[in-house]
Amino acid sequence: MKLLIINGPNINFLGIREKAVYGNEDYDHLLKMIEEKAKEADVRIEVFQSNHEGAIIDRIQDAYFDETEGIIINPGAYTHYSYAIRDALASVDMPKIEIHISDIMQREEFRHTSVTAEVCDKQIKGLGLKGYLVAVDDIIGLINERQS
């Protein structure tokens, strides 16, 4: 099983930016967590990060052709206004989970709207970096449901 985790803008700055919101662990720590989870779950997980909207769209579109079976995406700030990323997600017929490290509903008003959640099967928010591990388990479940 091949999964894709996409991280949007500023996620690569974990451990540097807004530590009270995102914690002290850096991006490499997140990557190691995901790598360990992939081994535990016996799945392949590719992690892609970009601060550029078009690169994220290109990677979503590439997932259609490269045997990716499920996408976990943290669109970062693009969550709230990128209809282009929303449309790219809607274009690929595979399970998709939107994830946020913080609880976006408990933050600034503009963060309460997600234009991408409606084209995802689930949204996970406020679990910190552990939310990624939950998302991996959940996406595997969604994939298995579709295959049965």
Z-matrix of the N, CA and C atoms (Angstrom, degrees):
N
C 1 1.457
C 2 1.532 1 108.20
N 3 1.323 2 115.39 1 133.22
C 4 1.461 3 120.74 2 -179.84
C 5 1.531 4 109.83 3 -114.84
N 6 1.318 5 115.29 4 124.75
C 7 1.460 6 122.18 5 178.19
C 8 1.519 7 109.53 6 -116.47
N 9 1.309 8 114.95 7 153.49
C 10 1.460 9 121.94 8 177.01
C 11 1.518 10 108.43 9 -124.12
N 12 1.317 11 116.00 10 127.84
C 13 1.464 12 121.42 11 171.72
C 14 1.517 13 107.43 12 -110.26
N 15 1.323 14 115.52 13 122.52
C 16 1.459 15 121.70 14 179.23
C 17 1.526 16 108.40 15 -110.41
N 18 1.312 17 115.64 16 127.10
C 19 1.462 18 121.78 17 174.74
C 20 1.518 19 109.37 18 -114.61
N 21 1.313 20 114.91 19 129.07
C 22 1.450 21 121.08 20 -178.35
C 23 1.512 22 113.71 21 -87.43
N 24 1.330 23 115.86 22 -156.86
C 25 1.456 24 121.59 23 -171.25
C 26 1.525 25 113.65 24 -59.70
N 27 1.308 26 112.94 25 138.13
C 28 1.468 27 125.29 26 173.15
C 29 1.524 28 114.42 27 72.75
N 30 1.328 29 118.93 28 -3.37
C 31 1.457 30 119.38 29 178.04
C 32 1.535 31 109.34 30 -65.68
N 33 1.317 32 116.84 31 -30.74
C 34 1.462 33 120.81 32 176.33
C 35 1.528 34 112.29 33 -65.33
N 36 1.321 35 117.96 34 -9.70
C 37 1.472 36 122.53 35 179.79
C 38 1.524 37 111.87 36 -99.57
N 39 1.321 38 117.43 37 18.15
C 40 1.467 39 120.26 38 174.67
C 41 1.522 40 109.12 39 -55.87
N 42 1.311 41 116.36 40 142.49
C 43 1.453 42 121.56 41 -178.41
C 44 1.511 43 113.36 42 83.99
N 45 1.320 44 115.92 43 -10.83
C 46 1.467 45 122.05 44 179.06
C 47 1.520 46 109.32 45 -113.05
N 48 1.313 47 117.28 46 -47.26
C 49 1.462 48 122.23 47 -174.14
C 50 1.522 49 111.57 48 -90.98
N 51 1.274 50 116.68 49 141.76
C 52 1.467 51 124.97 50 171.32
C 53 1.531 52 113.22 51 31.39
N 54 1.318 53 116.23 52 65.27
C 55 1.469 54 121.26 53 -175.94
C 56 1.532 55 112.21 54 -60.33
N 57 1.307 56 117.50 55 -30.34
C 58 1.468 57 120.10 56 178.38
C 59 1.536 58 111.17 57 -65.33
N 60 1.322 59 116.92 58 -25.62
C 61 1.469 60 122.01 59 -179.96
C 62 1.522 61 111.03 60 -94.72
N 63 1.341 62 116.80 61 -45.50
C 64 1.462 63 121.40 62 -169.97
C 65 1.527 64 114.57 63 -106.60
N 66 1.322 65 117.60 64 -5.66
C 67 1.459 66 120.80 65 177.77
C 68 1.513 67 113.42 66 89.92
N 69 1.319 68 114.81 67 179.20
C 70 1.463 69 122.32 68 -175.47
C 71 1.523 70 113.88 69 -95.66
N 72 1.327 71 116.79 70 -14.99
C 73 1.463 72 119.93 71 -177.71
C 74 1.526 73 110.04 72 -72.42
N 75 1.330 74 115.86 73 140.60
C 76 1.461 75 119.66 74 -177.31
C 77 1.531 76 111.69 75 -91.24
N 78 1.323 77 115.08 76 177.89
C 79 1.459 78 120.98 77 -175.92
C 80 1.531 79 111.36 78 -63.20
N 81 1.332 80 116.94 79 -37.64
C 82 1.462 81 119.71 80 177.79
C 83 1.527 82 111.14 81 -60.78
N 84 1.318 83 117.34 82 -36.52
C 85 1.466 84 121.00 83 176.42
C 86 1.530 85 109.85 84 -61.13
N 87 1.324 86 116.73 85 -45.00
C 88 1.464 87 120.41 86 177.68
C 89 1.522 88 110.68 87 -60.01
N 90 1.323 89 117.11 88 -44.54
C 91 1.467 90 120.33 89 -179.88
C 92 1.528 91 111.53 90 -61.28
N 93 1.318 92 117.03 91 -39.81
C 94 1.469 93 120.81 92 177.94
C 95 1.523 94 111.07 93 -66.16
N 96 1.330 95 117.22 94 -40.38
C 97 1.469 96 120.88 95 176.41
C 98 1.529 97 110.62 96 -58.37
N 99 1.318 98 115.27 97 -45.37
C 100 1.469 99 120.61 98 -178.69
C 101 1.527 100 110.49 99 -66.39
N 102 1.314 101 116.96 100 -41.18
C 103 1.464 102 121.00 101 179.03
C 104 1.537 103 110.58 102 -61.52
N 105 1.311 104 116.89 103 -43.82
C 106 1.468 105 120.59 104 178.08
C 107 1.530 106 111.06 105 -64.53
N 108 1.332 107 116.83 106 -39.74
C 109 1.459 108 120.95 107 178.65
C 110 1.521 109 110.83 108 -64.23
N 111 1.330 110 116.94 109 -39.00
C 112 1.465 111 121.08 110 178.60
C 113 1.522 112 110.67 111 -61.26
N 114 1.325 113 116.90 112 -42.60
C 115 1.466 114 120.41 113 178.28
C 116 1.517 115 110.37 114 -64.75
N 117 1.311 116 116.28 115 -45.89
C 118 1.466 117 121.64 116 -179.41
C 119 1.523 118 111.62 117 -59.97
N 120 1.329 119 116.34 118 -42.29
C 121 1.465 120 121.65 119 -177.04
C 122 1.528 121 112.62 120 -87.46
N 123 1.322 122 116.74 121 -6.63
C 124 1.461 123 122.83 122 -178.92
C 125 1.529 124 111.85 123 57.20
N 126 1.341 125 114.28 124 50.61
C 127 1.464 126 121.64 125 176.69
C 128 1.526 127 108.89 126 -131.45
N 129 1.318 128 115.00 127 159.55
C 130 1.469 129 120.08 128 172.64
C 131 1.516 130 107.68 129 -93.50
N 132 1.316 131 116.35 130 130.51
C 133 1.462 132 120.62 131 177.66
C 134 1.518 133 108.81 132 -127.54
N 135 1.316 134 115.35 133 121.04
C 136 1.459 135 121.04 134 171.91
C 137 1.519 136 107.12 135 -98.48
N 138 1.325 137 115.99 136 134.68
C 139 1.457 138 120.71 137 175.74
C 140 1.521 139 108.08 138 -111.85
N 141 1.317 140 114.60 139 129.67
C 142 1.467 141 122.00 140 179.98
C 143 1.518 142 107.91 141 -125.58
N 144 1.316 143 117.17 142 134.06
C 145 1.466 144 121.39 143 177.06
C 146 1.513 145 108.70 144 -131.64
N 147 1.326 146 115.41 145 136.91
C 148 1.462 147 120.19 146 174.16
C 149 1.518 148 109.88 147 -151.47
N 150 1.298 149 114.42 148 146.72
C 151 1.457 150 121.93 149 173.22
C 152 1.528 151 111.04 150 -92.45
N 153 1.331 152 116.64 151 5.57
C 154 1.460 153 121.75 152 -173.60
C 155 1.529 154 111.13 153 -116.28
N 156 1.297 155 116.24 154 124.67
C 157 1.459 156 122.54 155 -176.78
C 158 1.525 157 112.06 156 -56.48
N 159 1.310 158 116.91 157 -47.30
C 160 1.461 159 120.50 158 -178.06
C 161 1.514 160 112.89 159 -62.24
N 162 1.323 161 117.89 160 -37.32
C 163 1.462 162 121.43 161 178.63
C 164 1.528 163 110.48 162 -65.33
N 165 1.326 164 116.44 163 -38.02
C 166 1.464 165 120.80 164 177.70
C 167 1.527 166 109.94 165 -65.46
N 168 1.312 167 116.78 166 -43.05
C 169 1.467 168 121.06 167 177.89
C 170 1.526 169 110.35 168 -62.42
N 171 1.330 170 116.52 169 -45.21
C 172 1.466 171 120.12 170 178.25
C 173 1.523 172 111.09 171 -58.24
N 174 1.340 173 117.19 172 -41.42
C 175 1.472 174 119.65 173 -177.92
C 176 1.528 175 110.98 174 -69.37
N 177 1.311 176 117.36 175 -38.05
C 178 1.472 177 120.06 176 175.67
C 179 1.528 178 109.72 177 -61.44
N 180 1.319 179 117.19 178 -45.88
C 181 1.460 180 120.42 179 179.38
C 182 1.523 181 111.43 180 -63.73
N 183 1.329 182 117.69 181 -39.95
C 184 1.465 183 120.87 182 177.91
C 185 1.524 184 111.41 183 -61.93
N 186 1.332 185 116.89 184 -32.21
C 187 1.468 186 121.05 185 -179.55
C 188 1.527 187 111.21 186 -59.98
N 189 1.306 188 116.60 187 -29.48
C 190 1.466 189 120.89 188 178.62
C 191 1.527 190 111.48 189 -60.59
N 192 1.344 191 116.11 190 -32.66
C 193 1.462 192 121.62 191 -173.58
C 194 1.525 193 114.43 192 -101.12
N 195 1.324 194 119.15 193 -13.31
C 196 1.472 195 119.93 194 -168.38
C 197 1.533 196 114.81 195 -107.21
N 198 1.321 197 117.30 196 23.94
C 199 1.464 198 123.46 197 176.82
C 200 1.524 199 114.18 198 72.53
N 201 1.341 200 117.74 199 13.99
C 202 1.454 201 120.21 200 173.75
C 203 1.523 202 108.08 201 -65.04
N 204 1.326 203 116.54 202 134.27
C 205 1.463 204 120.98 203 -178.47
C 206 1.518 205 113.18 204 -105.02
N 207 1.342 206 117.44 205 -15.74
C 208 1.454 207 120.59 206 178.61
C 209 1.517 208 110.86 207 -162.11
N 210 1.333 209 114.96 208 147.80
C 211 1.465 210 121.49 209 -178.74
C 212 1.524 211 109.41 210 -120.19
N 213 1.316 212 114.69 211 132.88
C 214 1.460 213 123.04 212 168.40
C 215 1.520 214 105.10 213 -112.65
N 216 1.321 215 116.47 214 125.95
C 217 1.457 216 119.00 215 -175.56
C 218 1.522 217 111.75 216 -131.69
N 219 1.319 218 114.69 217 131.42
C 220 1.457 219 122.47 218 167.65
C 221 1.526 220 105.12 219 -110.19
N 222 1.325 221 116.83 220 95.28
C 223 1.468 222 118.89 221 -175.69
C 224 1.523 223 114.25 222 -73.60
N 225 1.344 224 117.50 223 -1.80
C 226 1.463 225 119.62 224 -177.21
C 227 1.514 226 109.61 225 58.40
N 228 1.302 227 116.47 226 -142.66
C 229 1.469 228 121.24 227 -177.86
C 230 1.529 229 112.52 228 -62.22
N 231 1.342 230 117.70 229 -22.28
C 232 1.468 231 119.66 230 177.80
C 233 1.530 232 112.02 231 -63.40
N 234 1.322 233 116.77 232 -19.27
C 235 1.466 234 122.16 233 177.20
C 236 1.519 235 111.49 234 -48.95
N 237 1.310 236 115.56 235 -39.01
C 238 1.458 237 121.72 236 -166.84
C 239 1.525 238 114.67 237 -89.49
N 240 1.343 239 116.63 238 -11.35
C 241 1.464 240 116.14 239 -176.62
C 242 1.526 241 115.94 240 -152.78
N 243 1.322 242 119.35 241 -2.03
C 244 1.458 243 118.22 242 -175.35
C 245 1.528 244 111.52 243 -89.02
N 246 1.313 245 114.08 244 92.99
C 247 1.457 246 118.98 245 174.75
C 248 1.522 247 110.86 246 -69.81
N 249 1.326 248 116.84 247 -22.91
C 250 1.466 249 120.19 248 177.61
C 251 1.531 250 110.49 249 -68.50
N 252 1.328 251 117.74 250 -43.16
C 253 1.465 252 120.44 251 176.04
C 254 1.523 253 109.47 252 -67.66
N 255 1.306 254 117.23 253 -40.39
C 256 1.473 255 121.53 254 176.61
C 257 1.520 256 110.33 255 -56.08
N 258 1.326 257 116.91 256 -47.51
C 259 1.462 258 120.94 257 -178.76
C 260 1.525 259 111.48 258 -65.92
N 261 1.333 260 117.54 259 -37.11
C 262 1.468 261 120.31 260 177.37
C 263 1.526 262 110.10 261 -64.22
N 264 1.328 263 116.84 262 -43.78
C 265 1.468 264 120.30 263 177.51
C 266 1.528 265 111.12 264 -61.91
N 267 1.315 266 116.47 265 -41.25
C 268 1.466 267 120.51 266 179.77
C 269 1.526 268 111.71 267 -64.83
N 270 1.317 269 116.71 268 -24.64
C 271 1.463 270 121.46 269 -176.32
C 272 1.511 271 114.33 270 -76.77
N 273 1.338 272 117.41 271 -20.98
C 274 1.457 273 119.82 272 -176.52
C 275 1.527 274 109.42 273 -104.18
N 276 1.316 275 115.21 274 124.00
C 277 1.456 276 121.31 275 -176.08
C 278 1.520 277 110.01 276 -91.01
N 279 1.300 278 115.05 277 83.23
C 280 1.466 279 122.57 278 175.84
C 281 1.517 280 106.57 279 -155.54
N 282 1.326 281 118.05 280 160.44
C 283 1.466 282 118.96 281 177.39
C 284 1.530 283 111.69 282 -60.48
N 285 1.322 284 114.41 283 141.52
C 286 1.464 285 120.89 284 -178.85
C 287 1.533 286 108.62 285 -139.55
N 288 1.321 287 115.65 286 137.16
C 289 1.458 288 121.58 287 175.68
C 290 1.513 289 108.74 288 -126.51
N 291 1.322 290 115.30 289 130.36
C 292 1.469 291 121.68 290 173.70
C 293 1.519 292 107.69 291 -91.96
N 294 1.308 293 116.18 292 134.53
C 295 1.460 294 121.09 293 -178.65
C 296 1.519 295 111.14 294 -129.16
N 297 1.329 296 114.61 295 145.25
C 298 1.464 297 121.87 296 174.55
C 299 1.517 298 108.31 297 -136.79
N 300 1.302 299 115.89 298 134.77
C 301 1.461 300 121.61 299 -179.93
C 302 1.525 301 110.11 300 -65.87
N 303 1.312 302 116.40 301 -45.03
C 304 1.471 303 121.26 302 178.49
C 305 1.530 304 109.21 303 -94.34
N 306 1.303 305 115.68 304 167.63
C 307 1.467 306 120.41 305 175.00
C 308 1.525 307 107.14 306 -86.69
N 309 1.314 308 115.85 307 99.96
C 310 1.465 309 120.06 308 -174.85
C 311 1.527 310 112.59 309 -62.36
N 312 1.319 311 116.84 310 -21.50
C 313 1.465 312 119.83 311 179.19
C 314 1.531 313 112.24 312 -76.89
N 315 1.305 314 117.33 313 -13.50
C 316 1.460 315 122.40 314 178.83
C 317 1.522 316 111.86 315 -103.06
N 318 1.305 317 116.87 316 10.43
C 319 1.468 318 121.31 317 -177.76
C 320 1.522 319 110.20 318 -111.97
N 321 1.311 320 116.90 319 -159.21
C 322 1.456 321 121.74 320 -177.56
C 323 1.530 322 110.68 321 -57.02
N 324 1.306 323 115.35 322 149.79
C 325 1.466 324 122.20 323 -175.68
C 326 1.537 325 112.47 324 -53.65
N 327 1.331 326 117.15 325 -41.07
C 328 1.465 327 118.99 326 -176.53
C 329 1.524 328 112.05 327 -63.99
N 330 1.327 329 117.85 328 -21.69
C 331 1.467 330 121.45 329 -179.96
C 332 1.529 331 112.89 330 -80.55
N 333 1.314 332 117.54 331 -9.64
C 334 1.461 333 120.69 332 -176.79
C 335 1.523 334 112.74 333 -73.05
N 336 1.313 335 117.19 334 -18.87
C 337 1.460 336 121.56 335 -179.64
C 338 1.523 337 109.86 336 -96.90
N 339 1.328 338 115.31 337 128.59
C 340 1.462 339 120.41 338 172.77
C 341 1.521 340 107.69 339 -120.90
N 342 1.319 341 115.59 340 118.50
C 343 1.471 342 118.84 341 177.11
C 344 1.524 343 110.79 342 -84.11
N 345 1.329 344 117.22 343 -12.99
C 346 1.462 345 120.62 344 -177.96
C 347 1.529 346 112.77 345 -94.72
N 348 1.323 347 118.34 346 -23.98
C 349 1.473 348 121.05 347 -175.80
C 350 1.521 349 112.41 348 -59.67
N 351 1.328 350 117.66 349 -35.78
C 352 1.467 351 119.68 350 -175.04
C 353 1.525 352 113.13 351 -66.66
N 354 1.331 353 118.10 352 -16.92
C 355 1.472 354 120.16 353 177.61
C 356 1.526 355 111.51 354 -105.18
N 357 1.323 356 116.10 355 9.66
C 358 1.465 357 121.99 356 175.55
C 359 1.523 358 108.71 357 -108.80
N 360 1.309 359 115.98 358 156.92
C 361 1.452 360 121.13 359 -179.38
C 362 1.517 361 112.62 360 -77.14
N 363 1.318 362 116.14 361 -23.03
C 364 1.461 363 120.73 362 -175.65
C 365 1.514 364 109.07 363 -159.69
N 366 1.337 365 115.65 364 156.06
C 367 1.463 366 121.97 365 172.81
C 368 1.529 367 107.79 366 -126.08
N 369 1.312 368 115.96 367 132.38
C 370 1.467 369 122.47 368 176.08
C 371 1.515 370 106.54 369 -117.97
N 372 1.335 371 116.13 370 130.86
C 373 1.460 372 119.03 371 -179.06
C 374 1.519 373 110.44 372 -146.67
N 375 1.340 374 114.58 373 148.06
C 376 1.448 375 120.51 374 171.63
C 377 1.512 376 116.76 375 80.63
N 378 1.310 377 118.94 376 12.49
C 379 1.466 378 121.36 377 179.89
C 380 1.529 379 112.26 378 -100.62
N 381 1.319 380 116.66 379 9.34
C 382 1.460 381 119.27 380 -176.14
C 383 1.517 382 110.42 381 66.64
N 384 1.325 383 115.49 382 -156.92
C 385 1.460 384 119.62 383 -179.15
C 386 1.520 385 111.95 384 -66.13
N 387 1.328 386 117.44 385 -25.56
C 388 1.471 387 120.69 386 178.15
C 389 1.520 388 111.72 387 -62.14
N 390 1.322 389 117.18 388 -20.87
C 391 1.458 390 120.29 389 176.46
C 392 1.517 391 112.29 390 -58.25
N 393 1.332 392 117.01 391 -30.81
C 394 1.461 393 120.16 392 177.71
C 395 1.536 394 110.41 393 -64.29
N 396 1.318 395 116.85 394 -38.90
C 397 1.464 396 121.21 395 -179.43
C 398 1.527 397 110.21 396 -68.23
N 399 1.328 398 116.01 397 -40.16
C 400 1.461 399 120.98 398 175.23
C 401 1.527 400 109.55 399 -62.32
N 402 1.317 401 116.47 400 -42.50
C 403 1.467 402 121.09 401 -179.35
C 404 1.527 403 111.02 402 -62.21
N 405 1.328 404 117.41 403 -39.34
C 406 1.469 405 119.93 404 178.50
C 407 1.527 406 109.74 405 -61.68
N 408 1.328 407 116.86 406 -47.66
C 409 1.471 408 119.44 407 178.12
C 410 1.519 409 111.10 408 -59.68
N 411 1.322 410 116.51 409 -44.01
C 412 1.464 411 120.69 410 -177.86
C 413 1.524 412 112.34 411 -66.37
N 414 1.329 413 117.24 412 -40.12
C 415 1.472 414 118.85 413 -178.42
C 416 1.529 415 110.11 414 -69.76
N 417 1.334 416 117.18 415 -35.48
C 418 1.466 417 120.03 416 175.53
C 419 1.528 418 109.29 417 -61.39
N 420 1.329 419 116.72 418 -42.65
C 421 1.461 420 120.47 419 177.29
C 422 1.513 421 112.32 420 -61.41
N 423 1.325 422 116.82 421 -42.73
C 424 1.466 423 120.69 422 179.14
C 425 1.525 424 111.47 423 -64.37
N 426 1.327 425 116.58 424 -40.85
C 427 1.467 426 120.73 425 178.96
C 428 1.520 427 109.95 426 -64.48
N 429 1.318 428 116.13 427 -46.01
C 430 1.469 429 120.21 428 -179.76
C 431 1.530 430 111.53 429 -62.47
N 432 1.330 431 117.39 430 -37.97
C 433 1.471 432 120.60 431 176.17
C 434 1.515 433 111.07 432 -60.93
N 435 1.320 434 117.15 433 -41.76
C 436 1.459 435 120.41 434 -178.84
C 437 1.523 436 111.59 435 -67.62
N 438 1.327 437 116.54 436 -31.63
C 439 1.461 438 121.00 437 -176.21
C 440 1.523 439 112.33 438 -82.49
N 441 1.343 440 117.00 439 -14.61
C 442 1.474 441 117.75 440 -177.72
C 443 1.519 442 112.11 441 -95.90
